[in-house]
């Protein structure tokens, strides 16, 4: 594999890793803390935490077959 291709792959991997870390720390962790501290019920916390993630998955068509 050419070095330019490896560099491009590494850039994508790094971007995805940072995005996942940002979602986990910036969005899911606060909801988990609110549920753990009993500030919101578990069902409300679950809905509020995962609705935006489901929306992103639908927007980006996660799981669909890619066309070349």
N, CA, C and O atoms as CSV, one atom per row, in Angstrom:
chain,resi,resn,atom,element,x,y,z
A,1,UNK,N,N,0.852,-1.175,0.000
A,1,UNK,CA,C,0.000,0.000,0.000
A,1,UNK,C,C,0.900,1.242,0.000
A,1,UNK,O,O,1.823,1.328,0.810
A,2,UNK,N,N,0.649,2.190,-0.885
A,2,UNK,CA,C,1.484,3.397,-0.937
A,2,UNK,C,C,1.364,4.205,0.349
A,2,UNK,O,O,0.349,4.142,1.043
A,3,UNK,N,N,2.404,4.958,0.655
A,3,UNK,CA,C,2.453,5.735,1.889
A,3,UNK,C,C,1.350,6.790,1.938
A,3,UNK,O,O,0.840,7.093,3.016
A,4,UNK,N,N,0.972,7.358,0.780
A,4,UNK,CA,C,-0.113,8.346,0.759
A,4,UNK,C,C,-1.440,7.724,1.169
A,4,UNK,O,O,-2.241,8.349,1.865
A,5,UNK,N,N,-1.667,6.491,0.735
A,5,UNK,CA,C,-2.900,5.795,1.099
A,5,UNK,C,C,-2.918,5.492,2.589
A,5,UNK,O,O,-3.950,5.653,3.240
A,6,UNK,N,N,-1.805,5.062,3.127
A,6,UNK,CA,C,-1.713,4.788,4.564
A,6,UNK,C,C,-1.951,6.048,5.373
A,6,UNK,O,O,-2.614,6.014,6.410
A,7,UNK,N,N,-1.410,7.160,4.897
A,7,UNK,CA,C,-1.602,8.431,5.591
A,7,UNK,C,C,-3.079,8.824,5.590
A,7,UNK,O,O,-3.592,9.301,6.602
A,8,UNK,N,N,-3.764,8.628,4.471
A,8,UNK,CA,C,-5.185,8.952,4.380
A,8,UNK,C,C,-6.014,8.054,5.291
A,8,UNK,O,O,-6.950,8.521,5.940
A,9,UNK,N,N,-5.678,6.781,5.342
A,9,UNK,CA,C,-6.390,5.850,6.210
A,9,UNK,C,C,-6.179,6.234,7.668
A,9,UNK,O,O,-7.131,6.233,8.448
A,10,UNK,N,N,-4.959,6.558,8.043
A,10,UNK,CA,C,-4.672,6.947,9.420
A,10,UNK,C,C,-5.432,8.211,9.804
A,10,UNK,O,O,-5.905,8.325,10.935
A,11,UNK,N,N,-5.554,9.163,8.876
A,11,UNK,CA,C,-6.288,10.397,9.143
A,11,UNK,C,C,-7.754,10.094,9.442
A,11,UNK,O,O,-8.330,10.680,10.358
A,12,UNK,N,N,-8.359,9.187,8.682
A,12,UNK,CA,C,-9.759,8.826,8.902
A,12,UNK,C,C,-9.917,8.112,10.235
A,12,UNK,O,O,-10.850,8.392,10.988
A,13,UNK,N,N,-9.002,7.187,10.529
A,13,UNK,CA,C,-9.065,6.460,11.798
A,13,UNK,C,C,-8.969,7.431,12.960
A,13,UNK,O,O,-9.711,7.309,13.935
A,14,UNK,N,N,-8.069,8.383,12.868
A,14,UNK,CA,C,-7.887,9.355,13.937
A,14,UNK,C,C,-9.138,10.218,14.097
A,14,UNK,O,O,-9.550,10.497,15.222
A,15,UNK,N,N,-9.739,10.637,13.004
A,15,UNK,CA,C,-10.943,11.461,13.042
A,15,UNK,C,C,-12.100,10.704,13.693
A,15,UNK,O,O,-12.812,11.255,14.533
A,16,UNK,N,N,-12.280,9.461,13.310
A,16,UNK,CA,C,-13.368,8.650,13.876
A,16,UNK,C,C,-13.139,8.416,15.363
A,16,UNK,O,O,-14.080,8.498,16.153
A,17,UNK,N,N,-11.907,8.127,15.751
A,17,UNK,CA,C,-11.587,7.902,17.160
A,17,UNK,C,C,-11.881,9.143,17.986
A,17,UNK,O,O,-12.464,9.040,19.065
A,18,UNK,N,N,-11.490,10.309,17.504
A,18,UNK,CA,C,-11.753,11.554,18.229
A,18,UNK,C,C,-13.252,11.863,18.283
A,18,UNK,O,O,-13.739,12.377,19.289
A,19,UNK,N,N,-13.980,11.555,17.217
A,19,UNK,CA,C,-15.426,11.787,17.220
A,19,UNK,C,C,-16.119,10.890,18.238
A,19,UNK,O,O,-16.998,11.346,18.969
A,20,UNK,N,N,-15.733,9.630,18.292
A,20,UNK,CA,C,-16.328,8.697,19.258
A,20,UNK,C,C,-16.004,9.124,20.683
A,20,UNK,O,O,-16.876,9.092,21.551
A,21,UNK,N,N,-14.760,9.522,20.933
A,21,UNK,CA,C,-14.378,9.988,22.266
A,21,UNK,C,C,-15.164,11.239,22.646
A,21,UNK,O,O,-15.594,11.379,23.791
A,22,UNK,N,N,-15.350,12.143,21.695
A,22,UNK,CA,C,-16.107,13.355,21.970
A,22,UNK,C,C,-17.559,13.069,22.306
A,22,UNK,O,O,-18.116,13.667,23.226
A,23,UNK,N,N,-18.177,12.157,21.563
A,23,UNK,CA,C,-19.566,11.782,21.842
A,23,UNK,C,C,-19.668,11.117,23.212
A,23,UNK,O,O,-20.573,11.426,23.986
A,24,UNK,N,N,-18.752,10.212,23.512
A,24,UNK,CA,C,-18.799,9.512,24.790
A,24,UNK,C,C,-18.603,10.458,25.971
A,24,UNK,O,O,-19.344,10.391,26.952
A,25,UNK,N,N,-17.614,11.332,25.880
A,25,UNK,CA,C,-17.313,12.220,27.002
A,25,UNK,C,C,-18.233,13.436,27.047
A,25,UNK,O,O,-18.615,13.880,28.130
A,26,UNK,N,N,-18.588,13.971,25.902
A,26,UNK,CA,C,-19.356,15.206,25.878
A,26,UNK,C,C,-20.860,15.023,25.923
A,26,UNK,O,O,-21.574,15.932,26.345
A,27,UNK,N,N,-21.359,13.870,25.499
A,27,UNK,CA,C,-22.805,13.674,25.451
A,27,UNK,C,C,-23.282,12.532,26.351
A,27,UNK,O,O,-24.191,12.719,27.160
A,28,UNK,N,N,-22.676,11.355,26.215
A,28,UNK,CA,C,-23.177,10.198,26.965
A,28,UNK,C,C,-22.785,10.222,28.439
A,28,UNK,O,O,-23.584,9.837,29.293
A,29,UNK,N,N,-21.575,10.666,28.750
A,29,UNK,CA,C,-21.140,10.700,30.155
A,29,UNK,C,C,-22.016,11.614,31.009
A,29,UNK,O,O,-22.418,11.204,32.097
A,30,UNK,N,N,-22.333,12.839,30.565
A,30,UNK,CA,C,-23.224,13.664,31.396
A,30,UNK,C,C,-24.586,13.020,31.655
A,30,UNK,O,O,-25.107,13.119,32.765
A,31,UNK,N,N,-25.167,12.366,30.657
A,31,UNK,CA,C,-26.441,11.693,30.866
A,31,UNK,C,C,-26.287,10.530,31.846
A,31,UNK,O,O,-27.152,10.303,32.692
A,32,UNK,N,N,-25.185,9.801,31.726
A,32,UNK,CA,C,-24.945,8.693,32.656
A,32,UNK,C,C,-24.806,9.202,34.087
A,32,UNK,O,O,-25.306,8.578,35.023
A,33,UNK,N,N,-24.130,10.332,34.254
A,33,UNK,CA,C,-23.989,10.906,35.591
A,33,UNK,C,C,-25.330,11.381,36.142
A,33,UNK,O,O,-25.621,11.183,37.321
A,34,UNK,N,N,-26.143,12.002,35.301
A,34,UNK,CA,C,-27.465,12.444,35.759
A,34,UNK,C,C,-28.328,11.269,36.202
A,34,UNK,O,O,-29.050,11.366,37.194
A,35,UNK,N,N,-28.257,10.168,35.473
A,35,UNK,CA,C,-29.017,8.980,35.858
A,35,UNK,C,C,-28.438,8.373,37.135
A,35,UNK,O,O,-29.186,7.986,38.033
A,36,UNK,N,N,-27.118,8.290,37.220
A,36,UNK,CA,C,-26.484,7.695,38.401
A,36,UNK,C,C,-26.759,8.512,39.658
A,36,UNK,O,O,-26.914,7.952,40.743
A,37,UNK,N,N,-26.821,9.832,39.515
A,37,UNK,CA,C,-27.105,10.703,40.661
A,37,UNK,C,C,-28.606,10.881,40.891
A,37,UNK,O,O,-29.023,11.658,41.749
A,38,UNK,N,N,-29.409,10.155,40.117
A,38,UNK,CA,C,-30.866,10.160,40.212
A,38,UNK,C,C,-31.470,11.551,40.023
A,38,UNK,O,O,-32.461,11.900,40.664
A,39,UNK,N,N,-30.855,12.344,39.129
A,39,UNK,CA,C,-31.419,13.649,38.759
A,39,UNK,C,C,-32.503,13.478,37.703
A,39,UNK,O,O,-33.445,14.267,37.636
A,40,UNK,N,N,-32.366,12.440,36.876
A,40,UNK,CA,C,-33.389,12.072,35.891
A,40,UNK,C,C,-33.602,10.568,35.990
A,40,UNK,O,O,-32.725,9.835,36.445
A,41,UNK,N,N,-34.772,10.118,35.560
A,41,UNK,CA,C,-35.033,8.681,35.597
A,41,UNK,C,C,-34.215,7.979,34.513
A,41,UNK,O,O,-33.745,8.602,33.560
A,42,UNK,N,N,-34.063,6.688,34.684
A,42,UNK,CA,C,-33.263,5.913,33.730
A,42,UNK,C,C,-33.877,5.930,32.336
A,42,UNK,O,O,-33.154,6.014,31.343
A,43,UNK,N,N,-35.197,5.850,32.253
A,43,UNK,CA,C,-35.828,5.837,30.931
A,43,UNK,C,C,-35.688,7.182,30.224
A,43,UNK,O,O,-35.472,7.217,29.012
A,44,UNK,N,N,-35.806,8.286,30.953
A,44,UNK,CA,C,-35.618,9.614,30.357
A,44,UNK,C,C,-34.168,9.788,29.926
A,44,UNK,O,O,-33.894,10.298,28.840
A,45,UNK,N,N,-33.248,9.368,30.772
A,45,UNK,CA,C,-31.825,9.459,30.435
A,45,UNK,C,C,-31.483,8.642,29.206
A,45,UNK,O,O,-30.708,9.083,28.356
A,46,UNK,N,N,-32.054,7.463,29.109
A,46,UNK,CA,C,-31.806,6.613,27.952
A,46,UNK,C,C,-32.323,7.257,26.666
A,46,UNK,O,O,-31.623,7.293,25.655
A,47,UNK,N,N,-33.544,7.759,26.716
A,47,UNK,CA,C,-34.119,8.404,25.527
A,47,UNK,C,C,-33.323,9.650,25.128
A,47,UNK,O,O,-33.017,9.839,23.950
A,48,UNK,N,N,-32.994,10.486,26.090
A,48,UNK,CA,C,-32.257,11.720,25.785
A,48,UNK,C,C,-30.839,11.433,25.288
A,48,UNK,O,O,-30.318,12.167,24.449
A,49,UNK,N,N,-30.226,10.393,25.789
A,49,UNK,CA,C,-28.856,10.072,25.385
A,49,UNK,C,C,-28.802,9.477,23.979
A,49,UNK,O,O,-27.902,9.794,23.200
A,50,UNK,N,N,-29.759,8.619,23.659
A,50,UNK,CA,C,-29.648,7.872,22.409
A,50,UNK,C,C,-30.422,8.440,21.223
A,50,UNK,O,O,-30.130,8.077,20.084
A,51,UNK,N,N,-31.386,9.308,21.446
A,51,UNK,CA,C,-32.135,9.866,20.311
A,51,UNK,C,C,-31.232,10.616,19.331
A,51,UNK,O,O,-31.368,10.399,18.127
A,52,UNK,N,N,-30.317,11.484,19.774
A,52,UNK,CA,C,-29.425,12.138,18.807
A,52,UNK,C,C,-28.507,11.144,18.090
A,52,UNK,O,O,-28.188,11.340,16.917
A,53,UNK,N,N,-28.084,10.095,18.769
A,53,UNK,CA,C,-27.222,9.089,18.139
A,53,UNK,C,C,-27.987,8.316,17.064
A,53,UNK,O,O,-27.440,8.009,16.005
A,54,UNK,N,N,-29.236,8.009,17.340
A,54,UNK,CA,C,-30.062,7.345,16.328
A,54,UNK,C,C,-30.279,8.278,15.143
A,54,UNK,O,O,-30.246,7.846,13.991
A,55,UNK,N,N,-30.499,9.554,15.430
A,55,UNK,CA,C,-30.655,10.536,14.359
A,55,UNK,C,C,-29.414,10.625,13.483
A,55,UNK,O,O,-29.526,10.694,12.260
A,56,UNK,N,N,-28.242,10.623,14.089
A,56,UNK,CA,C,-26.997,10.650,13.315
A,56,UNK,C,C,-26.847,9.394,12.467
A,56,UNK,O,O,-26.427,9.465,11.312
A,57,UNK,N,N,-27.187,8.253,13.038
A,57,UNK,CA,C,-27.083,6.997,12.288
A,57,UNK,C,C,-28.010,7.013,11.085
A,57,UNK,O,O,-27.635,6.560,10.003
A,58,UNK,N,N,-29.218,7.532,11.269
A,58,UNK,CA,C,-30.150,7.617,10.134
A,58,UNK,C,C,-29.662,8.629,9.101
A,58,UNK,O,O,-29.748,8.377,7.899
A,59,UNK,N,N,-29.157,9.759,9.554
A,59,UNK,CA,C,-28.680,10.801,8.639
A,59,UNK,C,C,-27.529,10.300,7.771
A,59,UNK,O,O,-27.493,10.550,6.567
A,60,UNK,N,N,-26.580,9.583,8.402
A,60,UNK,CA,C,-25.421,9.093,7.665
A,60,UNK,C,C,-25.651,7.714,7.050
A,60,UNK,O,O,-24.728,7.122,6.490
A,61,UNK,N,N,-26.876,7.203,7.150
A,61,UNK,CA,C,-27.259,5.908,6.575
A,61,UNK,C,C,-26.339,4.780,7.055
A,61,UNK,O,O,-25.836,3.987,6.259
A,62,UNK,N,N,-26.137,4.732,8.350
A,62,UNK,CA,C,-25.277,3.706,8.939
A,62,UNK,C,C,-25.853,2.325,8.670
A,62,UNK,O,O,-27.050,2.097,8.845
A,63,UNK,N,N,-25.010,1.421,8.250
A,63,UNK,CA,C,-25.416,0.048,7.986
A,63,UNK,C,C,-25.886,-0.214,6.567
A,63,UNK,O,O,-26.096,-1.367,6.192
A,64,UNK,N,N,-26.055,0.825,5.778
A,64,UNK,CA,C,-26.473,0.639,4.386
A,64,UNK,C,C,-25.284,0.255,3.524
A,64,UNK,O,O,-24.141,0.587,3.836
A,65,UNK,N,N,-25.560,-0.435,2.458
A,65,UNK,CA,C,-24.522,-0.820,1.514
A,65,UNK,C,C,-24.033,0.406,0.769
A,65,UNK,O,O,-24.828,1.218,0.296
A,66,UNK,N,N,-22.711,0.535,0.668
A,66,UNK,CA,C,-22.118,1.663,-0.058
A,66,UNK,C,C,-22.118,1.378,-1.554
A,66,UNK,O,O,-21.959,0.236,-1.986
A,67,UNK,N,N,-22.299,2.438,-2.334
A,67,UNK,CA,C,-22.195,2.302,-3.778
A,67,UNK,C,C,-20.841,2.843,-4.225
A,67,UNK,O,O,-20.373,3.860,-3.714
A,68,UNK,N,N,-20.227,2.171,-5.161
A,68,UNK,CA,C,-18.883,2.557,-5.595
A,68,UNK,C,C,-18.908,3.590,-6.681
A,68,UNK,O,O,-17.854,4.017,-7.152
